[in-house]
Amino acid sequence: MAPRARNILVIYGEDKKKLSNAVCNVFTDLQKYAEQHKVICTQEEISDVTCNIKAAWLKIHKYKVGFVGPVKSPDRLQEMIKLVDQEESCYYLVCCSGEDGKEGTIGQFIKKSYCAYNENYWYHVTNTETSDENTCDNVVDQLKTFCGVLEEGISPREIVELRGQIENYISTYYTKDDVFLINEENAKEAYDTFNTNWSTINPFSGDIDLSRKPHSLYGIALMIYTKAIELMPTVHAFSEDDIEELAKLIKTFDGRECNKYYYTIKRKLFSGLGVCWYNLGKRYYKDAIDAFKQSIFILFSAYSNVKLPKVDAYGFRKISKHFLESLVGSTLNITSPYEFNDPFDTPILTLSSGDPIGELVKEAYKDTLKISCFSSSILLPKPLDSSYEDGKKNKLKRNKQEFLNPLMWAHYADNHKGICIKYCFDNSFSLTGGIHSSIVTGFRDIKYSDKALAKCSKGSLITTDDAFFLKGKAWEYENELRFFCFDLNGTGSFDQFGNTSECIKEIYFGLRCPKEDRKTIIQILSCKKCSTSGTKKKKIGVSGHEIKFFQIEINEKKLGTFKARKLQKSEIEILLM
């Protein structure tokens, strides 16, 4: 199997010679561009007897870009990749010959073998010279985007000099523990230093601090600069144009491919930008809210960055028109935290009250953050951020399963008149970006801690986990798993998300669930994709898979507990009569 690359660009077409020329042109154009801007570090080219590129690579800053000439088979492609993928992997530029292009043997191999495959990175070489030139230009532009090479790029020597300056700047105003040393007294000095040295250049190329992963030196310096502007209104009256310039720097940093995973830095940058807009007055509150929305979006993007295995979860639901509509539409009902029954759920809502900036933060996710709550005694895999693990080992280990929890039935299933649904969610419920560029979704376990909740009330810095996924110990019986959906363009307190047609595995009817409600639910689920053929009876199920139905009953052998009895086919048929 070929090594997996972060990004793959493919040039394909019918004419092998034209493909070879296209590869050579892209390699040469990028090479010239890099040399003109003094950013090229190393290169190697392996040519055939006609001097056409067989395999080659350029290394621009920390990015290695591989070039492979036209090949006839996946095996040959793998051989060529080995030539350019020595010691470290590349961003590959692969040339795929043949009229069938994307759908041919090589095209299918690329789609199957590389996790970073993207339809937008395929470029077709046709029989017109103009089209070929456009293809080469597009590929070069794409590669420059990957590598962070901009028109105002700086040389390796300048990067070394700049690195020393920025490191000194950071050590003056920021600690290794991520604490600002900047205040109203030194804010003007910090502002002037950054504004003089770095506000008019573009030092994103080659900007990485390997000793502080996942940090960017320039990103931290930009955070300090933003903090200085936050603290300076009494010293210097900033204008709308000043904050617009700051916003451009932050948005440019956010948009660079090489800064994709600097979640903490980008979140703090947009949060700081929101405060700067707030400082300009009420006229700019909408701009502040938009910046806070972007900050929260980045926060949740970090949560859904890692793909999860299939997630089993139990949802206790009251039977209502809204719920039945979600069953009919095969969607999840998701709700704003403002509608939750616990006033201390999502602590940031309570802590922000009365604080002018906090009120704007609340507005930022009032209509954008929606949540659906489930019960699960199994912890999710540990995410990338270590803070998430603290306090997360306290899920109750019960002998009884979630669907037999009497408190859940009483509190969330309309006092046993509702139902419990067992879901098995796949990776489609955890997404960031792509065609859903304004939506991020995923799952998060709730932490139960009175101590952590009390710390929040003392005015200390609240962590992102505590802000959205912390509850008191009294709620520990829930073993809550929380599905979140943050939509930058969201509206209203309620919404629906996803396709649950393959997710529903079992239905548990409450002890007091009315017969008519049981009948309605079975009819909805059995009519999804049931079929009749000759004398065969209808199949109970969704999208072809069978859903199991259970009735919750009192366990006479152990008073005070429940049991779940599976409904037989004859019982279901009687209910449907």
C-alpha positions as CSV (number, residue, x, y, z in Angstrom):
1,M,0.0,0.0,0.0
2,A,1.3,3.4,-0.9
3,P,2.0,5.9,1.9
4,R,-0.9,8.1,2.7
5,A,-0.4,11.7,1.8
6,R,-2.0,14.8,3.3
7,N,-3.1,16.2,0.0
8,I,-3.0,14.7,-3.5
9,L,-3.3,16.6,-6.8
10,V,-3.9,14.6,-10.0
11,I,-3.4,15.7,-13.6
12,Y,-5.1,13.3,-16.1
13,G,-5.8,13.2,-19.8
14,E,-5.7,11.2,-23.0
15,D,-2.3,12.3,-24.4
16,K,0.8,11.0,-22.5
17,K,3.1,13.5,-24.1
18,K,0.9,16.4,-23.1
19,L,0.6,15.0,-19.5
20,S,4.4,14.8,-19.3
21,N,4.7,18.4,-20.5
22,A,2.1,19.5,-18.0
23,V,4.1,17.8,-15.1
24,C,7.3,19.4,-16.3
25,N,5.7,22.8,-16.6
26,V,4.2,22.7,-13.1
27,F,7.6,21.5,-11.6
28,T,9.5,24.3,-13.5
29,D,7.0,27.0,-12.7
30,L,7.0,26.2,-9.0
31,Q,10.7,25.9,-9.0
32,K,11.2,29.3,-10.6
33,Y,8.6,30.9,-8.3
34,A,10.4,29.4,-5.2
35,E,13.8,30.6,-6.4
36,Q,12.6,34.1,-7.1
37,H,11.2,34.4,-3.6
38,K,14.2,32.7,-2.0
39,V,12.1,30.0,-0.4
40,I,13.3,26.8,-2.0
41,C,15.4,24.6,0.2
42,T,16.2,21.3,-1.7
43,Q,15.2,19.5,-4.8
44,E,15.8,16.3,-6.7
45,E,14.8,15.3,-10.3
46,I,14.9,11.8,-11.9
47,S,14.4,12.1,-15.7
48,D,14.1,9.6,-18.4
49,V,16.0,9.6,-21.7
50,T,13.8,12.2,-23.2
51,C,14.4,14.5,-20.2
52,N,10.8,14.3,-19.2
53,I,10.2,14.0,-15.5
54,K,9.8,10.4,-14.3
55,A,9.8,11.4,-10.7
56,A,10.9,14.6,-8.8
57,W,10.4,16.5,-5.7
58,L,10.8,20.0,-4.3
59,K,11.0,20.9,-0.6
60,I,9.7,24.3,0.2
61,H,10.1,25.2,3.8
62,K,8.8,22.2,5.7
63,Y,6.6,21.0,2.8
64,K,7.9,18.3,0.4
65,V,6.0,18.2,-2.9
66,G,6.4,15.1,-5.1
67,F,5.9,14.9,-8.9
68,V,5.3,11.7,-10.8
69,G,5.1,11.3,-14.5
70,P,2.4,9.4,-16.4
71,V,2.1,5.8,-15.3
72,K,0.2,2.9,-16.7
73,S,-0.7,0.9,-13.6
74,P,-1.1,1.2,-9.8
75,D,2.0,-0.9,-9.3
76,R,4.0,1.5,-11.4
77,L,2.6,4.5,-9.5
78,Q,3.7,2.9,-6.2
79,E,7.2,2.5,-7.6
80,M,7.4,6.1,-8.6
81,I,6.0,7.2,-5.3
82,K,8.8,5.3,-3.5
83,L,11.3,7.4,-5.4
84,V,10.0,10.7,-4.1
85,D,8.8,9.5,-0.7
86,Q,12.2,8.8,0.8
87,E,12.7,9.6,4.5
88,E,9.5,11.7,4.7
89,S,6.1,11.8,2.9
90,C,5.2,14.4,0.3
91,Y,2.3,16.4,-1.0
92,Y,1.9,14.3,-4.2
93,L,1.3,15.6,-7.6
94,V,0.3,12.5,-9.5
95,C,-0.3,12.3,-13.2
96,C,-2.9,9.8,-14.3
97,S,-3.0,8.8,-17.9
98,G,-5.9,7.3,-19.9
99,E,-9.2,8.7,-21.2
100,D,-11.1,7.4,-18.3
101,G,-9.1,9.5,-15.8
102,K,-10.9,9.5,-12.4
103,E,-12.8,6.2,-13.1
104,G,-9.9,4.2,-14.5
105,T,-7.8,1.7,-12.7
106,I,-5.3,4.3,-11.4
107,G,-8.0,6.8,-10.6
108,Q,-9.8,4.2,-8.5
109,F,-6.6,3.2,-6.8
110,I,-6.0,6.8,-5.8
111,K,-9.5,7.2,-4.5
112,K,-9.2,4.0,-2.4
113,S,-5.7,4.4,-1.1
114,Y,-5.4,8.0,0.0
115,C,-7.4,9.3,2.9
116,A,-6.9,12.9,1.6
117,Y,-8.5,12.3,-1.7
118,N,-10.5,15.3,-2.9
119,E,-12.5,15.7,-6.2
120,N,-11.4,19.4,-6.4
121,Y,-7.8,18.4,-6.8
122,W,-8.2,16.7,-10.2
123,Y,-7.1,18.7,-13.2
124,H,-7.9,17.6,-16.8
125,V,-5.4,18.2,-19.6
126,T,-7.4,18.5,-22.8
127,N,-6.3,19.0,-26.5
128,T,-6.3,22.8,-26.3
129,E,-3.1,24.6,-25.3
130,T,-5.0,27.3,-23.4
131,S,-6.6,24.7,-21.2
132,D,-3.2,23.1,-20.5
133,E,-1.8,26.5,-19.4
134,N,-4.7,27.1,-17.1
135,T,-4.3,23.6,-15.6
136,C,-0.7,24.3,-14.8
137,D,-1.5,27.7,-13.3
138,N,-4.2,26.2,-11.2
139,V,-1.9,23.4,-9.9
140,V,0.9,25.8,-9.1
141,D,-1.6,28.1,-7.2
142,Q,-2.9,25.1,-5.3
143,L,0.6,24.0,-4.3
144,K,1.5,27.5,-3.2
145,T,-1.5,27.5,-1.0
146,F,-0.4,24.1,0.5
147,C,3.1,25.3,1.2
148,G,2.2,28.8,2.5
149,V,4.2,30.5,-0.3
150,L,2.7,33.9,-0.8
151,E,3.7,36.9,-3.0
152,E,5.3,38.5,0.0
153,G,7.0,35.4,1.2
154,I,10.4,35.6,3.0
155,S,13.6,33.8,2.6
156,P,14.9,31.1,4.9
157,R,17.6,33.4,6.2
158,E,14.9,36.0,7.0
159,I,12.9,33.3,8.7
160,V,15.8,32.5,11.0
161,E,16.2,36.2,11.9
162,L,12.5,36.7,12.3
163,R,12.2,33.6,14.5
164,G,14.7,35.0,17.0
165,Q,12.8,38.3,17.1
166,I,9.4,36.7,17.6
167,E,10.8,34.3,20.3
168,N,12.1,37.3,22.2
169,Y,8.8,39.1,21.8
170,I,6.8,36.1,23.0
171,S,9.1,35.5,26.1
172,T,8.5,39.1,27.1
173,Y,4.7,39.0,27.0
174,Y,3.7,35.3,27.3
175,T,4.7,32.3,29.4
176,K,5.3,28.7,28.5
177,D,2.1,27.9,30.5
178,D,0.1,30.0,28.0
179,V,-0.4,32.9,30.4
180,F,-0.3,36.5,29.1
181,L,2.2,38.8,30.8
182,I,0.7,41.8,29.0
183,N,-1.2,44.5,30.9
184,E,-2.4,48.1,30.4
185,E,1.1,49.4,31.2
186,N,3.0,47.5,28.6
187,A,0.2,47.0,26.1
188,K,1.3,50.1,24.0
189,E,4.9,48.8,23.8
190,A,3.7,45.3,22.7
191,Y,1.4,46.9,20.1
192,D,4.1,49.1,18.7
193,T,6.7,46.3,18.4
194,F,4.4,44.0,16.5
195,N,3.0,46.8,14.4
196,T,6.4,48.0,13.4
197,N,8.0,44.7,12.6
198,W,5.4,42.2,11.4
199,S,2.0,43.7,10.6
200,T,2.9,44.4,6.9
201,I,4.7,41.1,6.1
202,N,3.5,37.6,5.7
203,P,5.6,35.3,7.8
204,F,3.4,32.2,7.5
205,S,5.8,30.3,5.3
206,G,8.0,27.9,7.3
207,D,6.5,29.2,10.6
208,I,6.4,26.3,13.1
209,D,7.6,25.8,16.6
210,L,8.5,22.1,17.0
211,S,9.2,22.5,20.7
212,R,5.7,23.7,21.5
213,K,3.3,21.6,19.4
214,P,0.7,22.4,18.3
215,H,1.9,26.1,18.4
216,S,2.9,28.6,15.8
217,L,5.3,31.3,16.8
218,Y,3.7,33.9,14.6
219,G,0.3,32.8,15.9
220,I,1.3,33.4,19.5
221,A,2.8,36.8,18.6
222,L,-0.5,37.7,16.9
223,M,-2.4,36.7,20.0
224,I,-0.2,39.1,22.1
225,Y,-0.8,41.9,19.5
226,T,-4.6,41.2,19.7
227,K,-4.5,41.3,23.5
228,A,-2.6,44.6,23.4
229,I,-5.3,46.1,21.3
230,E,-7.9,44.8,23.7
231,L,-6.2,46.6,26.6
232,M,-5.4,49.9,24.9
233,P,-8.7,51.8,24.4
234,T,-7.9,54.2,27.2
235,V,-4.4,54.9,25.8
236,H,-5.1,54.8,22.1
237,A,-8.5,55.3,20.3
238,F,-8.7,52.6,17.7
239,S,-10.9,53.2,14.6
240,E,-13.0,50.8,12.6
241,D,-10.2,50.6,10.0
242,D,-7.7,49.5,12.7
243,I,-9.8,46.6,13.8
244,E,-10.5,45.7,10.2
245,E,-6.8,45.4,9.6
246,L,-6.5,43.2,12.7
247,A,-9.4,41.1,11.4
248,K,-7.6,40.6,8.1
249,L,-4.4,39.4,9.8
250,I,-6.4,36.9,11.9
251,K,-8.6,35.6,9.0
252,T,-5.5,35.2,6.9
253,F,-3.8,33.2,9.6
254,D,-6.9,31.1,10.1
255,G,-7.2,30.4,6.3
256,R,-3.6,29.1,5.9
257,E,-3.5,25.3,5.3
258,C,-0.4,25.0,7.5
259,N,-2.3,26.6,10.4
260,K,-5.3,24.2,10.2
261,Y,-4.8,22.5,13.5
262,Y,-3.8,25.4,15.7
263,Y,-7.2,25.3,17.3
264,T,-6.3,27.0,20.6
265,I,-4.5,29.9,19.0
266,K,-7.2,30.5,16.4
267,R,-9.9,30.3,19.0
268,K,-8.2,32.9,21.2
269,L,-7.5,35.2,18.2
270,F,-11.2,35.3,17.2
271,S,-12.3,35.7,20.9
272,G,-9.9,38.6,21.2
273,L,-11.1,40.1,18.0
274,G,-14.7,40.0,19.4
275,V,-13.5,42.0,22.5
276,C,-11.8,44.5,20.2
277,W,-15.1,45.0,18.2
278,Y,-17.0,45.4,21.5
279,N,-14.6,48.1,22.6
280,L,-15.6,50.2,19.6
281,G,-19.2,50.5,21.0
282,K,-22.7,49.2,20.4
283,R,-22.6,49.9,16.7
284,Y,-20.1,47.0,16.3
285,Y,-21.8,44.5,18.6
286,K,-22.8,42.4,15.6
287,D,-19.2,42.2,14.4
288,A,-18.2,41.1,18.0
289,I,-20.9,38.4,18.0
290,D,-19.7,37.1,14.6
291,A,-16.1,36.9,15.9
292,F,-17.3,35.0,19.0
293,K,-19.2,32.6,16.8
294,Q,-16.1,31.9,14.8
295,S,-14.2,31.3,18.1
296,I,-16.8,28.8,19.3
297,F,-16.8,27.1,15.8
298,I,-13.1,26.5,16.1
299,L,-13.5,25.2,19.7
300,F,-16.0,22.5,18.5
301,S,-13.9,21.8,15.4
302,A,-11.1,20.6,17.8
303,Y,-13.6,18.3,19.5
304,S,-14.7,16.6,16.2
305,N,-11.2,16.4,14.7
306,V,-10.8,12.7,15.5
307,K,-13.1,10.1,13.8
308,L,-14.9,7.9,16.3
309,P,-15.9,4.3,16.0
310,K,-19.6,3.6,15.9
311,V,-21.3,5.1,19.0
312,D,-24.1,3.2,20.8
313,A,-26.4,5.5,22.8
314,Y,-29.8,5.5,24.3
315,G,-32.2,8.3,24.0
316,F,-35.2,8.7,26.4
317,R,-37.9,10.7,24.7
318,K,-41.4,12.1,25.4
319,I,-43.8,11.3,22.6
320,S,-44.8,14.6,21.0
321,K,-45.7,16.0,17.6
322,H,-42.1,17.3,17.3
323,F,-40.6,13.9,18.1
324,L,-42.9,12.0,15.8
325,E,-41.9,14.3,13.0
326,S,-38.3,13.5,13.6
327,L,-39.1,9.8,13.3
328,V,-40.9,10.3,10.0
329,G,-38.0,12.4,8.7
330,S,-35.3,10.1,10.1
331,T,-33.6,13.0,11.9
332,L,-32.4,13.9,15.3
333,N,-34.1,16.6,17.3
334,I,-31.5,19.0,18.6
335,T,-32.1,21.8,21.1
336,S,-30.5,24.9,22.4
337,P,-29.0,24.7,25.9
338,Y,-31.3,27.6,26.8
339,E,-34.1,25.0,26.9
340,F,-32.5,22.6,29.3
341,N,-34.1,21.8,32.7
342,D,-30.9,22.2,34.8
343,P,-30.1,25.9,35.2
344,F,-26.4,25.0,35.8
345,D,-26.2,22.9,32.7
346,T,-23.7,24.5,30.3
347,P,-22.2,26.7,33.0
348,I,-21.1,29.5,30.7
349,L,-24.7,30.5,30.3
350,T,-25.0,31.3,34.0
351,L,-21.5,32.7,34.4
352,S,-21.9,35.1,31.5
353,S,-25.1,36.8,32.9
354,G,-24.5,40.4,33.8
355,D,-21.1,40.6,32.0
356,P,-21.5,42.8,28.9
357,I,-19.0,40.8,26.8
358,G,-20.4,37.6,28.3
359,E,-23.9,38.5,27.1
360,L,-22.5,38.9,23.6
361,V,-20.9,35.5,23.9
362,K,-24.2,34.0,24.9
363,E,-25.8,35.6,21.8
364,A,-23.1,34.0,19.7
365,Y,-24.3,30.5,20.4
366,K,-27.9,31.2,21.4
367,D,-29.2,30.1,18.0
368,T,-26.0,28.4,16.7
369,L,-25.4,25.6,19.3
370,K,-27.8,22.7,19.5
371,I,-27.5,19.6,21.5
372,S,-29.1,16.2,21.8
373,C,-28.6,14.2,25.0
374,F,-28.2,10.4,25.3
375,S,-27.2,7.9,27.9
376,S,-24.1,5.6,27.5
377,S,-22.0,3.9,30.2
378,I,-19.1,3.5,27.7
379,L,-16.6,6.3,27.6
380,L,-15.6,7.7,24.2
381,P,-11.9,7.3,23.2
382,K,-9.6,9.9,24.7
383,P,-9.4,13.0,22.4
384,L,-6.3,14.9,21.5
385,D,-6.5,17.4,24.4
386,S,-5.4,16.0,27.7
387,S,-7.7,18.2,29.8
388,Y,-10.6,16.1,28.6
389,E,-9.5,13.1,30.5
390,D,-9.6,14.8,33.9
391,G,-12.7,13.7,35.8
392,K,-13.9,11.6,32.9
393,K,-13.4,8.2,34.6
394,N,-16.4,8.7,36.8
395,K,-19.1,7.1,34.6
396,L,-21.2,4.9,36.7
397,K,-20.7,1.2,36.1
398,R,-24.1,-0.3,36.6
399,N,-25.1,-4.0,36.2
400,K,-28.4,-2.8,34.7
401,Q,-28.3,-1.4,31.2
402,E,-29.2,2.1,30.3
403,F,-32.7,1.3,29.1
404,L,-33.6,0.0,32.6
405,N,-32.6,3.2,34.4
406,P,-35.8,4.2,36.4
407,L,-34.7,7.9,36.9
408,M,-34.1,8.3,33.2
409,W,-37.6,7.0,32.5
410,A,-39.2,9.3,35.1
411,H,-37.3,12.4,34.1
412,Y,-37.0,12.3,30.3
413,A,-39.6,9.8,29.1
414,D,-42.7,11.5,30.4
415,N,-42.9,9.4,33.6
416,H,-42.8,6.1,31.7
417,K,-45.3,7.2,29.0
418,G,-42.6,7.8,26.5
419,I,-40.0,5.6,24.9
420,C,-36.2,4.8,24.9
421,I,-34.4,4.4,21.5
422,K,-31.1,2.6,21.1
423,Y,-29.0,4.3,18.3
424,C,-25.8,3.2,16.7
425,F,-24.3,6.3,15.2
426,D,-21.7,6.2,12.4
427,N,-19.0,8.7,11.4
428,S,-21.5,10.8,9.4
429,F,-22.6,12.3,12.7
430,S,-19.1,13.8,13.3
431,L,-18.1,16.3,10.7
432,T,-16.2,19.5,10.2
433,G,-16.0,21.7,7.1
434,G,-16.2,20.2,3.6
435,I,-19.5,20.8,2.0
436,H,-20.8,21.8,5.4
437,S,-18.3,24.6,5.8
438,S,-20.4,26.4,8.5
439,I,-21.3,23.3,10.6
440,V,-19.3,21.2,13.0
441,T,-20.8,18.2,14.9
442,G,-19.7,15.4,17.1
443,F,-20.0,13.6,20.5
444,R,-18.7,14.5,23.9
445,D,-19.0,12.8,27.3
446,I,-20.3,14.8,30.2
447,K,-18.1,15.3,33.2
448,Y,-19.8,15.2,36.7
449,S,-17.9,17.2,39.3
450,D,-19.2,19.5,42.1
451,K,-15.7,20.6,42.7
452,A,-15.1,21.7,39.1
453,L,-18.5,23.5,39.1
454,A,-17.6,25.3,42.3
455,K,-14.3,26.5,40.8
456,C,-16.2,28.0,37.9
457,S,-18.2,30.2,40.4
458,K,-15.0,31.7,41.8
459,G,-14.3,33.6,38.7
460,S,-11.3,31.6,37.5
461,L,-10.8,30.9,33.9
462,I,-13.3,28.4,32.7
463,T,-12.1,25.6,30.5
464,T,-13.9,24.8,27.3
465,D,-14.9,21.4,28.6
466,D,-16.4,23.0,31.8
467,A,-18.2,25.6,29.7
468,F,-20.2,23.1,27.7
469,F,-19.8,19.6,29.1
470,L,-19.8,19.9,32.9
471,K,-22.6,19.0,35.4
472,G,-23.0,18.5,39.1
473,K,-22.6,15.0,40.7
474,A,-26.4,14.9,41.3
475,W,-26.8,14.2,37.6
476,E,-24.2,11.4,37.5
477,Y,-26.9,8.7,37.1
478,E,-27.5,9.9,33.6
479,N,-24.1,8.7,32.2
480,E,-24.7,11.4,29.6
481,L,-23.3,11.4,26.1
482,R,-23.9,14.6,24.3
483,F,-24.2,15.2,20.6
484,F,-23.5,18.7,19.6
485,C,-24.1,20.7,16.4
486,F,-22.7,24.2,16.0
487,D,-24.0,26.0,12.9
488,L,-22.6,29.4,12.2
489,N,-25.8,30.2,10.2
490,G,-28.2,28.5,12.7
491,T,-31.5,30.1,13.7
492,G,-34.0,29.3,16.4
493,S,-33.9,27.2,19.6
494,F,-34.8,23.9,17.9
495,D,-33.5,22.1,14.8
496,Q,-33.1,18.7,13.2
497,F,-30.0,17.0,12.0
498,G,-28.7,13.9,10.2
499,N,-30.1,10.7,8.8
500,T,-31.0,8.2,11.4
501,S,-32.6,5.7,9.0
502,E,-29.8,3.2,9.6
503,C,-29.1,4.2,13.2
504,I,-32.2,3.0,15.1
505,K,-31.7,-0.5,16.4
506,E,-34.1,-1.0,19.3
507,I,-37.3,0.6,20.6
508,Y,-38.3,0.3,24.3
509,F,-41.9,1.3,25.1
510,G,-42.4,2.8,28.6
511,L,-44.4,1.1,31.3
512,R,-47.3,3.5,30.7
513,C,-46.8,4.2,27.0
514,P,-50.3,4.4,25.5
515,K,-51.3,1.7,22.9
516,E,-52.0,4.4,20.2
517,D,-48.5,5.8,20.6
518,R,-47.0,2.4,20.4
519,K,-49.0,1.7,17.2
520,T,-48.0,5.0,15.7
521,I,-44.3,4.5,16.3
522,I,-44.3,0.9,14.9
523,Q,-46.2,2.1,11.8
524,I,-43.8,5.0,11.2
525,L,-40.7,2.7,11.4
526,S,-42.2,-0.2,9.6
527,C,-43.3,1.9,6.7
528,K,-39.9,3.4,6.0
529,K,-38.8,0.7,3.6
530,C,-41.1,-2.2,4.0
531,S,-42.1,-4.1,0.9
532,T,-44.6,-6.7,0.0
533,S,-43.9,-9.5,-2.5
534,G,-46.7,-12.0,-3.2
535,T,-48.0,-13.5,0.0
536,K,-44.9,-12.3,2.1
537,K,-45.7,-10.2,5.1
538,K,-44.3,-6.8,5.6
539,K,-40.9,-6.6,7.2
540,I,-40.6,-4.4,10.3
541,G,-37.5,-2.3,9.8
542,V,-35.8,0.8,8.4
543,S,-33.8,0.7,5.2
544,G,-33.9,-3.1,5.3
545,H,-32.6,-3.8,8.8
546,E,-34.8,-5.2,11.5
547,I,-35.7,-3.0,14.5
548,K,-36.4,-4.8,17.7
549,F,-39.3,-3.7,19.8
550,F,-39.4,-4.2,23.6
551,Q,-42.0,-3.5,26.4
552,I,-40.7,-2.2,29.7
553,E,-42.4,-4.1,32.6
554,I,-42.2,-4.3,36.4
555,N,-39.7,-7.0,37.5
556,E,-41.8,-9.1,39.9
557,K,-38.8,-11.0,41.0
558,K,-37.0,-7.9,42.2
559,L,-39.4,-5.2,43.3
560,G,-38.3,-1.7,42.5
561,T,-36.6,-2.7,39.2
562,F,-37.8,-3.1,35.6
563,K,-37.3,-5.7,32.9
564,A,-37.5,-5.4,29.0
565,R,-39.6,-8.0,27.2
566,K,-39.1,-8.4,23.5
567,L,-42.4,-8.1,21.6
568,Q,-43.3,-11.1,19.5
569,K,-44.4,-10.7,15.9
570,S,-48.0,-11.7,16.8
571,E,-48.1,-8.9,19.4
572,I,-46.8,-6.4,16.9
573,E,-49.5,-7.5,14.4
574,I,-52.2,-7.1,17.0
575,L,-51.0,-3.6,17.8
576,L,-51.1,-2.7,14.1
577,M,-54.7,-3.9,13.7
